[in-house]
Amino acid sequence: MQDETLELLKKIKEETNSGSYDEAIKKMVLSRVQESFAGYLSTGSLKDPYKRVREKRDRF
């Protein structure tokens, strides 16, 4: 491992209040995954929840 990488890992460990480097890495990865899926399953506006269903039906 490069010295620069180790220093970054130490910083992440401190910032996340992790007990080990493994825990720090897991927290970092899990936070990235949650951010990337944010809004992925969003239903859009709740004003008209059946709008997409009607639009899909009207296409056929």
N, CA, C and O atoms as CSV, one atom per row, in Angstrom:
chain,resi,resn,atom,element,x,y,z
A,1,MET,N,N,0.853,-1.172,0.000
A,1,MET,CA,C,0.000,0.000,0.000
A,1,MET,C,C,0.897,1.232,0.000
A,1,MET,O,O,1.907,1.285,0.702
A,2,GLN,N,N,0.515,2.198,-0.784
A,2,GLN,CA,C,1.286,3.433,-0.842
A,2,GLN,C,C,1.036,4.266,0.410
A,2,GLN,O,O,-0.023,4.183,1.031
A,3,ASP,N,N,2.028,5.066,0.763
A,3,ASP,CA,C,1.913,5.912,1.954
A,3,ASP,C,C,0.729,6.873,1.845
A,3,ASP,O,O,0.026,7.120,2.825
A,4,GLU,N,N,0.519,7.407,0.657
A,4,GLU,CA,C,-0.580,8.348,0.431
A,4,GLU,C,C,-1.940,7.681,0.691
A,4,GLU,O,O,-2.836,8.283,1.283
A,5,THR,N,N,-2.073,6.443,0.243
A,5,THR,CA,C,-3.312,5.693,0.446
A,5,THR,C,C,-3.537,5.416,1.925
A,5,THR,O,O,-4.660,5.522,2.418
A,6,LEU,N,N,-2.485,5.065,2.622
A,6,LEU,CA,C,-2.588,4.801,4.056
A,6,LEU,C,C,-3.015,6.054,4.812
A,6,LEU,O,O,-3.829,5.975,5.732
A,7,GLU,N,N,-2.479,7.197,4.436
A,7,GLU,CA,C,-2.855,8.451,5.090
A,7,GLU,C,C,-4.332,8.768,4.849
A,7,GLU,O,O,-5.029,9.213,5.761
A,8,LEU,N,N,-4.807,8.540,3.629
A,8,LEU,CA,C,-6.226,8.755,3.336
A,8,LEU,C,C,-7.102,7.820,4.157
A,8,LEU,O,O,-8.147,8.223,4.668
A,9,LEU,N,N,-6.674,6.583,4.278
A,9,LEU,CA,C,-7.433,5.602,5.045
A,9,LEU,C,C,-7.478,5.981,6.524
A,9,LEU,O,O,-8.512,5.825,7.174
A,10,LYS,N,N,-6.372,6.472,7.051
A,10,LYS,CA,C,-6.345,6.930,8.445
A,10,LYS,C,C,-7.322,8.087,8.652
A,10,LYS,O,O,-8.023,8.153,9.662
A,11,LYS,N,N,-7.354,8.999,7.676
A,11,LYS,CA,C,-8.247,10.156,7.761
A,11,LYS,C,C,-9.709,9.707,7.729
A,11,LYS,O,O,-10.531,10.206,8.497
A,12,ILE,N,N,-10.026,8.773,6.846
A,12,ILE,CA,C,-11.394,8.256,6.752
A,12,ILE,C,C,-11.785,7.547,8.043
A,12,ILE,O,O,-12.916,7.676,8.512
A,13,LYS,N,N,-10.850,6.801,8.612
A,13,LYS,CA,C,-11.117,6.082,9.864
A,13,LYS,C,C,-11.476,7.060,10.980
A,13,LYS,O,O,-12.403,6.820,11.754
A,14,GLU,N,N,-10.737,8.161,11.056
A,14,GLU,CA,C,-11.011,9.174,12.082
A,14,GLU,C,C,-12.353,9.866,11.841
A,14,GLU,O,O,-13.134,10.059,12.773
A,15,GLU,N,N,-12.617,10.238,10.583
A,15,GLU,CA,C,-13.842,10.972,10.254
A,15,GLU,C,C,-15.101,10.141,10.479
A,15,GLU,O,O,-16.148,10.678,10.841
A,16,THR,N,N,-14.997,8.834,10.265
A,16,THR,CA,C,-16.171,7.969,10.413
A,16,THR,C,C,-16.266,7.358,11.804
A,16,THR,O,O,-17.187,6.594,12.089
A,17,ASN,N,N,-15.312,7.695,12.670
A,17,ASN,CA,C,-15.266,7.141,14.032
A,17,ASN,C,C,-15.305,5.615,14.011
A,17,ASN,O,O,-16.022,4.988,14.791
A,18,SER,N,N,-14.531,5.036,13.113
A,18,SER,CA,C,-14.486,3.586,12.961
A,18,SER,C,C,-13.436,2.984,13.876
A,18,SER,O,O,-12.440,3.626,14.210
A,19,GLY,N,N,-13.673,1.743,14.276
A,19,GLY,CA,C,-12.744,1.045,15.151
A,19,GLY,C,C,-11.596,0.390,14.406
A,19,GLY,O,O,-10.557,0.090,14.994
A,20,SER,N,N,-11.782,0.168,13.108
A,20,SER,CA,C,-10.735,-0.473,12.314
A,20,SER,C,C,-10.777,0.079,10.894
A,20,SER,O,O,-11.729,0.750,10.498
A,21,TYR,N,N,-9.733,-0.217,10.146
A,21,TYR,CA,C,-9.693,0.218,8.750
A,21,TYR,C,C,-10.761,-0.508,7.935
A,21,TYR,O,O,-11.363,0.080,7.037
A,22,ASP,N,N,-10.995,-1.769,8.243
A,22,ASP,CA,C,-12.040,-2.527,7.544
A,22,ASP,C,C,-13.402,-1.858,7.728
A,22,ASP,O,O,-14.160,-1.692,6.773
A,23,GLU,N,N,-13.692,-1.486,8.948
A,23,GLU,CA,C,-14.973,-0.836,9.242
A,23,GLU,C,C,-15.085,0.498,8.503
A,23,GLU,O,O,-16.150,0.839,7.990
A,24,ALA,N,N,-13.989,1.244,8.452
A,24,ALA,CA,C,-13.982,2.531,7.753
A,24,ALA,C,C,-14.258,2.345,6.266
A,24,ALA,O,O,-15.020,3.105,5.669
A,25,ILE,N,N,-13.635,1.333,5.674
A,25,ILE,CA,C,-13.845,1.057,4.248
A,25,ILE,C,C,-15.292,0.656,3.995
A,25,ILE,O,O,-15.909,1.123,3.037
A,26,LYS,N,N,-15.835,-0.205,4.847
A,26,LYS,CA,C,-17.225,-0.648,4.679
A,26,LYS,C,C,-18.191,0.526,4.785
A,26,LYS,O,O,-19.128,0.632,3.994
A,27,LYS,N,N,-17.970,1.405,5.757
A,27,LYS,CA,C,-18.842,2.568,5.910
A,27,LYS,C,C,-18.776,3.460,4.679
A,27,LYS,O,O,-19.797,3.966,4.213
A,28,MET,N,N,-17.574,3.647,4.157
A,28,MET,CA,C,-17.400,4.494,2.991
A,28,MET,C,C,-18.108,3.896,1.776
A,28,MET,O,O,-18.789,4.610,1.039
A,29,VAL,N,N,-17.952,2.601,1.568
A,29,VAL,CA,C,-18.578,1.937,0.425
A,29,VAL,C,C,-20.092,1.954,0.556
A,29,VAL,O,O,-20.793,2.231,-0.417
A,30,LEU,N,N,-20.603,1.663,1.738
A,30,LEU,CA,C,-22.052,1.646,1.934
A,30,LEU,C,C,-22.666,3.028,1.741
A,30,LEU,O,O,-23.773,3.142,1.215
A,31,SER,N,N,-21.972,4.064,2.154
A,31,SER,CA,C,-22.513,5.411,1.965
A,31,SER,C,C,-22.545,5.764,0.488
A,31,SER,O,O,-23.454,6.463,0.040
A,32,ARG,N,N,-21.569,5.291,-0.274
A,32,ARG,CA,C,-21.554,5.525,-1.724
A,32,ARG,C,C,-22.708,4.806,-2.398
A,32,ARG,O,O,-23.359,5.364,-3.281
A,33,VAL,N,N,-22.964,3.582,-1.989
A,33,VAL,CA,C,-24.040,2.796,-2.590
A,33,VAL,C,C,-25.381,3.458,-2.320
A,33,VAL,O,O,-26.215,3.546,-3.221
A,34,GLN,N,N,-25.601,3.921,-1.104
A,34,GLN,CA,C,-26.868,4.568,-0.762
A,34,GLN,C,C,-27.056,5.842,-1.565
A,34,GLN,O,O,-28.171,6.143,-1.993
A,35,GLU,N,N,-25.976,6.602,-1.776
A,35,GLU,CA,C,-26.071,7.826,-2.558
A,35,GLU,C,C,-26.412,7.522,-4.004
A,35,GLU,O,O,-27.208,8.232,-4.619
A,36,SER,N,N,-25.815,6.471,-4.554
A,36,SER,CA,C,-26.030,6.180,-5.961
A,36,SER,C,C,-27.429,5.652,-6.228
A,36,SER,O,O,-27.931,5.805,-7.341
A,37,PHE,N,N,-28.074,5.037,-5.247
A,37,PHE,CA,C,-29.424,4.526,-5.432
A,37,PHE,C,C,-30.492,5.521,-4.977
A,37,PHE,O,O,-31.686,5.251,-5.104
A,38,ALA,N,N,-30.071,6.654,-4.455
A,38,ALA,CA,C,-31.037,7.645,-4.000
A,38,ALA,C,C,-31.895,8.090,-5.172
A,38,ALA,O,O,-31.377,8.570,-6.181
A,39,GLY,N,N,-33.191,7.934,-5.042
A,39,GLY,CA,C,-34.101,8.329,-6.104
A,39,GLY,C,C,-34.282,7.308,-7.196
A,39,GLY,O,O,-35.080,7.524,-8.108
A,40,TYR,N,N,-33.573,6.211,-7.136
A,40,TYR,CA,C,-33.657,5.192,-8.179
A,40,TYR,C,C,-35.060,4.607,-8.266
A,40,TYR,O,O,-35.572,4.365,-9.360
A,41,LEU,N,N,-35.670,4.385,-7.130
A,41,LEU,CA,C,-37.000,3.800,-7.111
A,41,LEU,C,C,-38.081,4.848,-6.853
A,41,LEU,O,O,-39.189,4.526,-6.424
A,42,SER,N,N,-37.745,6.080,-7.117
A,42,SER,CA,C,-38.682,7.168,-6.875
A,42,SER,C,C,-39.929,7.011,-7.739
A,42,SER,O,O,-39.854,6.605,-8.899
A,43,THR,N,N,-41.052,7.334,-7.159
A,43,THR,CA,C,-42.309,7.225,-7.901
A,43,THR,C,C,-42.689,8.539,-8.553
A,43,THR,O,O,-43.705,8.612,-9.243
A,44,GLY,N,N,-41.900,9.571,-8.351
A,44,GLY,CA,C,-42.225,10.857,-8.941
A,44,GLY,C,C,-43.233,11.602,-8.094
A,44,GLY,O,O,-43.293,11.439,-6.875
A,45,SER,N,N,-44.012,12.410,-8.752
A,45,SER,CA,C,-45.005,13.225,-8.065
A,45,SER,C,C,-46.120,12.361,-7.494
A,45,SER,O,O,-46.583,11.416,-8.133
A,46,LEU,N,N,-46.536,12.695,-6.305
A,46,LEU,CA,C,-47.626,11.954,-5.683
A,46,LEU,C,C,-48.984,12.588,-5.985
A,46,LEU,O,O,-50.012,12.103,-5.512
A,47,LYS,N,N,-48.994,13.671,-6.772
A,47,LYS,CA,C,-50.253,14.302,-7.134
A,47,LYS,C,C,-51.152,13.335,-7.888
A,47,LYS,O,O,-52.341,13.213,-7.596
A,48,ASP,N,N,-50.571,12.658,-8.852
A,48,ASP,CA,C,-51.349,11.744,-9.687
A,48,ASP,C,C,-50.577,10.430,-9.816
A,48,ASP,O,O,-49.842,10.238,-10.785
A,49,PRO,N,N,-50.739,9.527,-8.852
A,49,PRO,CA,C,-49.946,8.293,-8.855
A,49,PRO,C,C,-50.266,7.359,-10.020
A,49,PRO,O,O,-49.469,6.476,-10.334
A,50,TYR,N,N,-51.401,7.536,-10.656
A,50,TYR,CA,C,-51.773,6.644,-11.758
A,50,TYR,C,C,-51.432,7.231,-13.126
A,50,TYR,O,O,-51.765,6.645,-14.156
A,51,LYS,N,N,-50.778,8.368,-13.137
A,51,LYS,CA,C,-50.454,9.030,-14.399
A,51,LYS,C,C,-49.620,8.132,-15.299
A,51,LYS,O,O,-49.916,7.998,-16.487
A,52,ARG,N,N,-48.581,7.516,-14.745
A,52,ARG,CA,C,-47.726,6.643,-15.559
A,52,ARG,C,C,-48.490,5.440,-16.081
A,52,ARG,O,O,-48.257,4.995,-17.204
A,53,VAL,N,N,-49.391,4.918,-15.285
A,53,VAL,CA,C,-50.180,3.760,-15.714
A,53,VAL,C,C,-51.055,4.152,-16.894
A,53,VAL,O,O,-51.137,3.425,-17.884
A,54,ARG,N,N,-51.713,5.309,-16.786
A,54,ARG,CA,C,-52.571,5.771,-17.881
A,54,ARG,C,C,-51.754,6.051,-19.133
A,54,ARG,O,O,-52.169,5.699,-20.237
A,55,GLU,N,N,-50.580,6.691,-18.967
A,55,GLU,CA,C,-49.734,6.984,-20.120
A,55,GLU,C,C,-49.308,5.700,-20.813
A,55,GLU,O,O,-49.315,5.621,-22.041
A,56,LYS,N,N,-48.942,4.711,-20.042
A,56,LYS,CA,C,-48.513,3.440,-20.619
A,56,LYS,C,C,-49.676,2.769,-21.353
A,56,LYS,O,O,-49.498,2.240,-22.451
A,57,ARG,N,N,-50.853,2.793,-20.751
A,57,ARG,CA,C,-52.032,2.178,-21.362
A,57,ARG,C,C,-52.412,2.909,-22.650
A,57,ARG,O,O,-52.813,2.276,-23.627
A,58,ASP,N,N,-52.287,4.229,-22.657
A,58,ASP,CA,C,-52.649,5.024,-23.835
A,58,ASP,C,C,-51.702,4.790,-25.009
A,58,ASP,O,O,-52.074,5.035,-26.157
A,59,ARG,N,N,-50.508,4.328,-24.745
A,59,ARG,CA,C,-49.560,4.067,-25.832
A,59,ARG,C,C,-49.952,2.855,-26.647
A,59,ARG,O,O,-49.548,2.733,-27.803
A,60,PHE,N,N,-50.725,1.961,-26.073
A,60,PHE,CA,C,-51.072,0.717,-26.778
A,60,PHE,C,C,-52.410,0.797,-27.438
A,60,PHE,O,O,-52.845,-0.166,-28.070
